[in-house]
Amino acid sequence: MSVMGVWVVGVVADDVVEEARRRFPDAAGAHGTWPESSADMIQWRERFEPAGLFEGMPERPSRTGEIVRFADAVNKVRNDETEVDEFQDYLLQAGPQQDGEGLFCAAVPRGDGAAALMWALGLDTTLRLPGCCGQFLFDAAQVCAALPAAEQALVLHPLRRAHVAARVRLWLDEMADDPNHDVDELIDGPLRVLRYAARTGVGAVGLTLWY
């Protein structure tokens, strides 16, 4: 049976953020947080783009192998608290229900839109994105604080944008069942929501789900 990876970035009111943190303290505390272990972070960084040969390997790993390794590493650093499903359901219900300025949703058959964008952007740029691996939970003040770095990461000049888009398509070709996914929306959508949240004085949430 096929699975669907869904990346949602949507606006939420500050009182929703406060309630989520009160009701689901463990899940909210882990959501969008990078691993505290330096060993975990080193291992995660190494999955981005292997710089050389691995011990026992006669040649550089294939591009497909690099993508698969990175996808596995992304899954390992995301929020996996036991109450995460209920936590995410609460935030989904509290946010917008239709696409627009306040909601971005990338549904990719057998794919992971957030991981695809991260791999395409590269390590340094990914670390400027809000939260961790597509996940975050910000009140209005935190949105405003995170926005400048998000703009640095996602406002791309034409040549850079073409390079990122090509890498996203490569990821989708290797990992997903939807090679025709809207790559422009994958690049532009999250920042559109964050800008709208900052402009209207509300919070924002990033969720990654599998169905």
C-alpha positions in Angstrom: 0.0 0.0 0.0 1.4 3.4 -1.0 2.0 6.1 1.6 1.7 9.9 1.3 4.2 12.3 2.9 2.6 15.6 3.8 4.4 18.8 4.8 2.2 21.5 6.3 3.1 25.0 7.2 0.3 27.1 8.5 -0.6 30.0 10.7 -2.0 29.5 14.2 -3.1 31.9 16.9 -0.9 32.4 19.9 -3.4 31.0 22.2 -3.4 27.7 20.2 0.4 27.6 20.5 0.1 28.1 24.3 -2.5 25.4 24.6 -0.5 23.0 22.5 2.5 23.5 24.8 0.3 23.1 27.9 -1.5 20.0 26.8 1.4 18.2 25.1 4.6 19.5 26.8 6.9 16.6 25.7 5.8 16.7 22.0 5.8 20.5 21.9 9.2 20.7 23.5 10.8 18.2 21.0 9.0 19.6 18.0 11.4 21.4 15.7 14.3 20.9 18.1 17.7 19.6 16.8 19.3 16.7 18.7 21.2 17.7 21.8 23.8 15.0 21.2 26.8 16.3 19.2 27.4 12.8 17.9 23.8 12.7 16.5 24.4 16.1 14.8 27.7 15.1 13.3 26.1 11.9 11.9 23.2 13.9 10.5 25.6 16.4 8.8 27.5 13.6 7.2 24.4 12.4 5.6 24.0 15.6 3.6 26.6 15.2 0.9 29.4 12.7 1.6 32.6 14.5 0.9 34.7 11.5 0.1 34.9 7.7 0.2 33.6 5.6 3.0 35.7 2.9 4.6 35.4 -0.3 2.7 33.8 1.3 -0.3 35.8 1.3 -3.6 34.1 4.5 -5.0 31.8 7.4 -4.0 28.2 6.3 -3.2 25.6 6.8 -5.9 23.4 9.8 -5.9 20.5 7.5 -5.1 22.4 6.1 -2.1 23.1 9.6 -0.8 19.5 10.6 -1.0 18.3 7.5 0.8 20.8 8.0 3.5 19.8 11.6 4.0 16.1 10.7 4.1 16.8 8.1 6.8 18.8 10.7 8.8 16.0 13.3 8.6 13.5 10.8 10.0 15.8 10.0 12.9 16.1 13.6 14.1 12.4 14.5 13.9 9.9 14.6 16.8 8.9 11.0 17.7 7.4 11.5 21.2 4.6 9.1 22.0 2.0 11.9 22.0 3.0 13.4 18.7 0.0 12.2 16.7 -2.5 13.8 19.0 -0.3 16.9 19.2 -0.1 17.3 15.5 -3.9 16.5 15.0 -4.7 19.3 17.4 -2.6 21.8 15.5 -3.9 20.7 12.1 -7.5 21.2 13.3 -6.7 24.7 14.8 -5.1 26.0 11.6 -6.5 27.0 8.2 -8.3 24.3 6.3 -7.8 25.7 2.7 -4.6 26.6 0.8 -3.9 30.3 0.8 -1.5 32.9 2.3 -1.9 31.2 5.7 -1.4 27.6 4.6 1.1 25.7 2.6 0.6 21.9 2.1 2.9 19.7 0.0 1.5 16.1 -0.4 3.9 13.8 -2.2 3.2 10.2 -2.8 5.9 8.1 -1.1 7.9 11.3 -0.7 9.0 13.9 1.8 8.7 17.5 0.6 10.6 19.0 3.5 13.6 16.6 3.1 13.7 17.2 -0.6 13.9 20.9 -0.2 16.5 20.6 2.6 18.7 18.3 0.5 18.4 20.7 -2.5 19.3 23.8 -0.5 22.4 22.2 1.2 23.6 22.1 4.7 24.4 25.8 5.5 21.1 27.0 4.1 19.1 24.3 5.8 20.4 25.3 9.2 18.9 28.8 8.6 15.4 27.4 8.1 13.1 27.6 11.1 12.9 24.6 13.4 14.2 21.2 12.5 13.6 19.3 9.3 10.3 21.0 8.4 8.9 21.0 12.0 8.5 24.0 14.2 6.0 25.7 16.5 6.3 29.4 16.9 4.2 32.1 18.6 4.0 35.5 16.9 7.2 36.9 18.4 9.2 33.8 17.4 7.9 34.0 13.9 9.2 37.6 13.6 12.6 36.5 15.0 12.9 33.5 12.6 11.7 35.3 9.5 15.0 37.1 8.5 16.9 33.8 8.4 14.1 32.1 6.5 14.2 34.8 3.9 18.0 34.5 3.6 17.5 30.8 3.0 14.5 30.9 0.6 14.8 34.1 -1.4 16.9 32.8 -4.3 18.5 34.5 -7.2 17.6 32.9 -10.6 20.7 30.8 -11.0 20.6 29.5 -7.4 16.9 28.9 -7.7 17.4 26.8 -10.9 20.0 24.7 -9.1 17.8 24.1 -6.1 14.8 23.3 -8.3 16.9 20.8 -10.3 18.0 19.0 -7.1 14.4 18.9 -5.8 13.4 17.2 -9.0 16.3 14.7 -8.7 15.1 13.9 -5.2 11.5 13.4 -6.4 12.6 11.2 -9.3 14.5 8.9 -6.9 12.3 8.9 -3.8 8.7 9.8 -4.8 5.9 8.8 -7.1 5.1 12.4 -8.2 7.9 13.7 -10.4 5.6 16.5 -11.6 5.1 18.0 -8.1 5.0 21.8 -8.0 8.6 22.6 -7.2 8.1 26.4 -7.2 5.4 26.0 -4.5 7.7 23.8 -2.5 10.3 26.6 -2.5 8.0 29.5 -2.1 5.1 28.2 0.1 6.7 28.0 3.5 8.1 31.5 3.3 4.8 32.9 2.1 3.1 31.6 5.2 5.8 32.9 7.6 5.6 36.3 6.0 1.8 36.3 6.3 2.1 35.2 10.0 4.6 38.1 10.7 2.4 40.6 8.9 -0.8 39.6 10.7 0.8 39.0 14.1 0.1 35.3 14.6 2.1 32.2 15.2 3.0 29.4 12.7 3.5 25.7 12.8 5.4 23.3 10.5 4.2 19.6 10.6 5.5 16.5 8.7 3.1 13.6 8.5 2.7 10.3 6.8 -0.6 8.7 5.7 
